[in-house]
């Protein structure tokens, strides 16, 4: 882990207006302060928020999972009909809708990463626009494929879900400061931290609900929505008087602890 005091000093210098003009200067600061970016392991382990156009050849963009907000809302819609003399309405079911609101911080360790993040964020904004045909008519809407660990994924193939994004909120953290590159008309400011938020209308591509005559789950519904793992072993809660964990339970605890060691600092609000 990097020395916290050194990293805090680095951030204060950036916020005070330190000019970082190239990745080489990033390296200088890293060596001088004894700091290094240990968050790259998040990408290697797949702990990222990933967005991709459903149609088109635009490469996907992904960001390290410095999560600041997550809510998954399920709403059932009913049509009530009032009947004379009846105290309660007759309700007709219309459907169940799902919306996911997600927030994350895009944090840059140096100017080089800040430039890469800004390019990815710019591409992300462009993905909100549709594809047009030669006559200028809309050909395909700007639907997305989105993935974030098991929290946002297609449970049938562990891949991305399809969704309509209602928009992105882009908010640079002014307290964290900017990296300054160039000067004059060519000068640019690259935010050290950008707070992002969006709401996703989920469009499921697999069956949901229950089958009649026994109530078995329809295909794709098993494990929905967060990929609940199958396990025949019992996981010990660690309380007194509990039964000893089976091999499966021990392995589950080891995996959980390993995950905490790797992603714990990144799956909370950045800087907290």
C-alpha positions in Angstrom: 0.0 0.0 0.0 1.3 3.6 -0.7 2.2 5.8 2.2 -1.0 7.7 3.1 0.8 10.9 4.2 2.8 11.0 1.0 -0.4 10.6 -1.1 -2.2 13.2 0.9 0.7 15.6 0.3 0.7 14.9 -3.4 -3.1 15.7 -3.6 -2.6 18.9 -1.6 0.1 20.0 -4.0 -2.2 19.3 -7.0 -5.1 21.1 -5.4 -2.8 24.1 -4.7 -2.0 24.4 -8.4 1.0 22.1 -9.0 1.5 21.8 -12.8 1.9 18.2 -14.0 2.7 18.3 -17.7 3.6 14.7 -18.6 3.6 11.2 -17.3 7.3 11.6 -16.6 6.5 14.2 -14.0 4.0 11.8 -12.6 6.8 9.4 -12.1 8.9 12.1 -10.5 6.2 12.8 -7.9 5.8 9.0 -7.3 9.5 8.5 -6.6 9.8 11.7 -4.5 6.8 10.8 -2.3 7.2 7.1 -2.3 3.7 6.8 -3.7 2.4 4.4 -6.3 -0.9 3.5 -7.9 -2.1 0.2 -6.4 -5.6 0.5 -7.9 -4.7 -0.9 -11.2 -5.4 -4.3 -9.7 -9.1 -3.4 -9.8 -9.0 -3.5 -13.6 -7.1 -6.8 -13.6 -9.7 -8.3 -11.2 -12.6 -7.0 -13.2 -13.8 -4.5 -10.5 -14.8 -1.8 -12.9 -17.9 -0.1 -14.2 -18.1 -0.8 -17.9 -20.2 0.8 -20.6 -20.6 -0.1 -24.3 -22.8 0.8 -27.1 -25.3 -2.0 -28.0 -24.9 -1.3 -31.7 -21.8 0.0 -33.3 -18.1 -0.5 -33.2 -17.2 2.1 -30.6 -14.8 0.4 -28.1 -16.2 0.0 -24.6 -15.1 2.3 -21.8 -14.5 1.2 -18.2 -13.7 2.9 -14.9 -12.2 1.7 -11.6 -15.0 0.9 -9.2 -14.7 3.8 -6.7 -18.4 3.6 -6.0 -20.2 6.5 -4.3 -23.8 5.4 -4.8 -25.8 2.4 -5.8 -29.6 1.7 -5.7 -31.6 -0.9 -7.5 -35.3 0.0 -7.7 -38.1 -2.5 -8.6 -41.5 -1.0 -9.2 -44.7 -2.9 -9.9 -47.4 -1.0 -11.8 -51.1 -1.7 -11.2 -54.2 -0.2 -12.8 -56.9 0.2 -10.1 -60.6 0.2 -11.0 -63.1 1.5 -8.5 -66.4 -0.4 -8.2 -69.5 1.1 -6.7 -70.3 -0.5 -3.3 -66.8 -2.1 -3.0 -64.4 -0.7 -0.5 -61.3 -1.9 -2.3 -60.5 -1.4 -5.9 -60.0 -4.2 -8.4 -56.4 -4.0 -9.5 -54.9 -5.2 -12.8 -51.2 -5.9 -13.0 -49.3 -4.3 -15.8 -45.7 -5.1 -15.2 -42.6 -4.8 -13.0 -39.9 -2.2 -14.0 -36.4 -2.0 -12.8 -34.1 1.1 -12.5 -30.6 1.2 -11.3 -29.0 4.4 -10.1 -25.2 4.3 -9.8 -22.6 6.8 -8.8 -18.8 6.5 -9.0 -15.7 8.7 -8.7 -13.2 8.7 -11.6 -10.0 9.2 -9.8 -6.7 9.9 -11.5 -3.3 9.2 -9.9 -1.5 11.5 -12.3 -1.9 13.6 -15.4 -1.5 10.7 -17.8 -4.3 8.8 -16.2 -6.4 12.0 -16.0 -6.0 12.5 -19.8 -7.1 8.9 -20.4 -10.0 9.2 -18.0 -11.2 12.4 -19.7 -11.0 10.7 -23.1 -13.1 7.8 -21.8 -15.6 10.2 -20.2 -15.9 12.1 -23.5 -16.6 8.8 -25.3 -19.2 7.9 -22.7 -21.1 11.2 -23.3 -21.0 10.6 -27.1 -22.6 7.2 -26.5 -25.8 9.0 -25.5 -26.4 10.1 -29.1 -28.1 7.8 -31.7 -26.8 6.4 -35.0 -28.1 8.2 -38.1 -28.6 6.9 -41.6 -27.4 8.6 -44.8 -30.6 10.7 -44.9 -30.2 12.0 -41.4 -32.9 9.9 -39.9 -32.3 8.0 -36.6 -31.3 4.4 -37.4 -30.6 3.0 -33.9 -31.3 4.5 -30.5 -28.4 4.9 -28.0 -28.9 1.8 -25.9 -26.1 0.5 -23.7 -24.5 -2.7 -22.5 -23.5 -2.2 -18.8 -21.5 -4.3 -16.4 -20.4 -3.9 -12.8 -19.4 -7.1 -11.0 -22.4 -9.3 -10.1 -24.4 -6.2 -9.1 -25.1 -5.2 -12.7 -25.0 -8.1 -15.1 -27.0 -10.6 -17.2 -27.5 -13.6 -14.9 -27.7 -16.1 -17.8 -24.2 -15.5 -19.2 -22.6 -13.3 -16.5 -22.2 -10.6 -19.2 -23.6 -7.1 -19.5 -27.2 -6.1 -19.1 -28.9 -4.0 -21.8 -30.3 -0.7 -20.7 -31.4 2.8 -21.6 -29.4 5.4 -19.8 -31.4 8.5 -18.8 -28.2 10.6 -18.9 -24.9 11.2 -17.1 -24.0 13.8 -14.5 -20.4 15.0 -14.8 -19.1 16.9 -11.8 -15.4 17.6 -11.3 -14.3 17.7 -7.6 -12.9 21.3 -7.3 -11.4 20.5 -3.9 -9.2 17.8 -5.4 -7.9 20.2 -8.0 -6.7 19.8 -11.5 -3.7 18.8 -13.5 -2.6 21.6 -15.8 -1.0 20.8 -19.2 0.1 23.2 -21.9 -0.3 27.0 -21.7 -2.1 29.8 -23.3 -4.6 28.8 -26.0 -3.4 25.2 -25.8 -3.7 25.0 -22.0 -6.0 22.4 -20.6 -7.2 21.4 -17.1 -7.7 17.8 -16.2 -9.7 17.1 -13.1 -8.0 14.8 -10.6 -11.4 13.5 -9.5 -14.7 13.5 -11.3 -18.0 12.4 -9.7 -20.3 10.6 -12.1 -23.9 9.6 -11.7 -26.5 7.9 -14.0 -29.8 6.1 -13.9 -30.3 3.0 -16.0 -33.7 1.6 -17.2 -33.0 -2.1 -17.3 -34.2 -4.0 -20.4 -33.9 -7.7 -19.5 -33.1 -10.1 -22.3 -34.0 -13.3 -20.3 -37.2 -14.7 -18.8 -38.4 -13.4 -15.5 -40.9 -14.7 -13.1 -42.3 -18.1 -12.2 -43.8 -21.0 -14.1 -47.3 -22.2 -13.2 -48.0 -25.6 -11.7 -45.3 -25.8 -9.1 -43.9 -22.3 -9.3 -40.5 -23.2 -10.7 -38.3 -20.3 -11.7 -38.4 -19.5 -15.4 -35.1 -19.6 -17.4 -32.8 -16.8 -16.5 -34.6 -16.1 -13.2 -32.4 -18.4 -11.2 -29.8 -16.4 -9.4 -31.5 -13.2 -10.4 -30.7 -10.4 -9.8 -27.2 -10.6 -8.1 -26.0 -14.1 -9.1 -26.7 -15.8 -5.8 -24.2 -18.6 -5.7 -25.3 -22.2 -5.4 -23.9 -24.0 -2.4 -24.7 -27.2 -0.6 -22.3 -26.4 2.2 -23.2 -24.4 5.3 -21.3 -21.2 5.9 -20.6 -20.5 9.6 -21.7 -17.1 10.9 -18.9 -17.1 13.4 -21.3 -16.9 16.3 -20.8 -19.0 19.5 -22.5 -22.4 19.5 -22.7 -22.5 15.7 -21.9 -25.6 13.8 -18.5 -26.0 12.3 -18.3 -24.8 8.7 -18.0 -27.3 5.9 -15.2 -27.1 3.3 -17.5 -25.0 1.1 -18.1 -22.6 3.9 -14.4 -22.2 4.7 -13.7 -21.6 1.1 -16.4 -19.0 0.9 -15.0 -17.1 3.9 -11.5 -17.2 2.4 -12.8 -15.8 -0.9 -14.7 -13.1 0.9 -11.6 -12.1 2.9 -9.5 -12.1 -0.2 -12.1 -9.8 -1.9 -12.1 -7.5 1.0 -8.3 -7.2 0.9 -8.4 -6.4 -2.8 -11.4 -4.2 -3.3 -12.5 -3.0 0.1 -10.9 0.5 -0.3 -12.2 1.0 -3.8 -15.9 -0.1 -3.3 -16.5 2.8 -0.9 -16.6 6.5 -1.6 -13.2 7.6 -2.8 -11.3 9.4 -0.1 -13.4 8.2 2.8 
